Amino acid sequence: MALFESRKGAGRAWDELSEIDRLVLLEAVRQRRKYAARKSKIYSELYGMRTNK
């Protein structure tokens, strides 16, 4: 029960952010995802090279 009760207030923090803070947060998430995709691509290429030897 406590787990569900704590989830109810999850949107409040986002609502309290200013527009600039939201944009900064969203940009940080975009950059993190872009970096993760690039890293995943590199690992996939390396793994592919190892299996093709």
Backbone as CSV, one residue per row, in Angstrom:
resi,resn,N_x,N_y,N_z,CA_x,CA_y,CA_z,C_x,C_y,C_z
1,MET,0.804,-1.200,0.000,0.000,0.000,0.000,0.846,1.263,0.000
2,ALA,1.862,1.281,0.811,2.711,2.466,0.890,3.376,2.749,-0.456
3,LEU,3.681,1.702,-1.195,4.308,1.876,-2.496,3.385,2.637,-3.448
4,PHE,2.106,2.278,-3.459,1.155,2.949,-4.338,0.880,4.377,-3.882
5,GLU,0.850,4.595,-2.595,0.609,5.932,-2.068,1.736,6.879,-2.438
6,SER,2.959,6.395,-2.418,4.092,7.259,-2.751,4.113,7.601,-4.240
7,ARG,3.548,6.759,-5.080,3.524,7.009,-6.522,2.541,8.118,-6.889
8,LYS,1.555,8.370,-6.060,0.552,9.383,-6.372,1.175,10.765,-6.500
9,GLY,2.176,11.089,-5.697,2.798,12.396,-5.714,3.973,12.508,-6.660
10,ALA,4.160,11.518,-7.521,5.336,11.503,-8.393,5.341,12.654,-9.395
11,GLY,4.189,13.125,-9.839,4.122,14.185,-10.829,4.383,15.564,-10.259
12,ARG,4.326,15.709,-8.992,4.467,17.026,-8.372,5.827,17.662,-8.630
13,ALA,6.881,16.907,-8.522,8.223,17.468,-8.716,8.353,18.064,-10.119
14,TRP,7.832,17.366,-11.134,7.896,17.858,-12.510,7.080,19.143,-12.647
15,ASP,5.933,19.191,-12.002,5.066,20.369,-12.080,5.695,21.587,-11.416
16,GLU,6.539,21.356,-10.424,7.156,22.463,-9.699,8.391,23.024,-10.410
17,LEU,8.893,22.323,-11.415,10.061,22.812,-12.142,9.683,23.981,-13.047
18,SER,10.622,24.889,-13.194,10.393,25.980,-14.140,10.575,25.444,-15.556
19,GLU,10.153,26.216,-16.529,10.252,25.774,-17.928,11.707,25.542,-18.321
20,ILE,12.599,26.399,-17.867,14.025,26.246,-18.188,14.581,24.981,-17.562
21,ASP,14.212,24.714,-16.308,14.677,23.491,-15.648,14.183,22.253,-16.378
22,ARG,12.956,22.297,-16.865,12.419,21.161,-17.620,13.213,20.943,-18.903
23,LEU,13.506,22.038,-19.600,14.274,21.925,-20.843,15.669,21.369,-20.585
24,VAL,16.300,21.820,-19.505,17.632,21.322,-19.158,17.571,19.834,-18.842
25,LEU,16.571,19.433,-18.082,16.416,18.031,-17.721,16.164,17.170,-18.953
26,LEU,15.292,17.626,-19.842,15.003,16.874,-21.060,16.229,16.766,-21.962
27,GLU,17.010,17.841,-22.053,18.228,17.801,-22.871,19.241,16.828,-22.284
28,ALA,19.349,16.800,-20.965,20.268,15.854,-20.316,19.853,14.418,-20.619
29,VAL,18.559,14.155,-20.602,18.064,12.805,-20.915,18.353,12.468,-22.374
30,ARG,18.133,13.425,-23.285,18.418,13.185,-24.707,19.886,12.852,-24.920
31,GLN,20.773,13.617,-24.291,22.205,13.385,-24.452,22.609,12.037,-23.875
32,ARG,22.019,11.665,-22.726,22.333,10.379,-22.111,21.898,9.240,-23.015
33,ARG,20.704,9.368,-23.612,20.218,8.316,-24.519,21.061,8.241,-25.786
34,LYS,21.468,9.398,-26.301,22.303,9.437,-27.499,23.651,8.771,-27.225
35,TYR,24.232,9.072,-26.071,25.504,8.469,-25.682,25.353,6.959,-25.516
36,ALA,24.267,6.526,-24.890,24.038,5.091,-24.689,23.870,4.378,-26.029
37,ALA,23.178,4.998,-26.974,22.991,4.390,-28.294,24.322,4.284,-29.029
38,ARG,25.141,5.339,-28.931,26.456,5.328,-29.573,27.338,4.233,-28.968
39,LYS,27.292,4.140,-27.648,28.085,3.130,-26.942,27.628,1.722,-27.327
40,SER,26.316,1.533,-27.413,25.767,0.238,-27.793,26.181,-0.130,-29.215
41,LYS,26.168,0.847,-30.105,26.555,0.600,-31.492,28.023,0.165,-31.568
42,ILE,28.875,0.833,-30.816,30.296,0.484,-30.809,30.493,-0.931,-30.294
43,TYR,29.811,-1.263,-29.182,29.931,-2.618,-28.643,29.420,-3.654,-29.634
44,SER,28.348,-3.333,-30.341,27.802,-4.271,-31.327,28.797,-4.491,-32.467
45,GLU,29.430,-3.408,-32.910,30.418,-3.535,-33.980,31.623,-4.353,-33.517
46,LEU,32.082,-4.093,-32.304,33.219,-4.850,-31.785,32.867,-6.321,-31.627
47,TYR,31.693,-6.602,-31.095,31.274,-7.983,-30.911,31.144,-8.668,-32.265
48,GLY,30.622,-7.963,-33.256,30.497,-8.519,-34.594,31.844,-8.832,-35.204
49,MET,32.841,-7.960,-34.949,34.175,-8.203,-35.480,34.792,-9.429,-34.825
50,ARG,34.540,-9.614,-33.551,35.116,-10.769,-32.830,34.518,-12.073,-33.333
51,THR,33.214,-12.083,-33.636,32.589,-13.329,-34.081,32.935,-13.650,-35.520
52,ASN,33.331,-12.640,-36.309,33.662,-12.860,-37.718,35.098,-13.322,-37.922
53,LYS,35.894,-13.321,-36.876,37.314,-13.716,-37.042,37.470,-15.165,-37.373
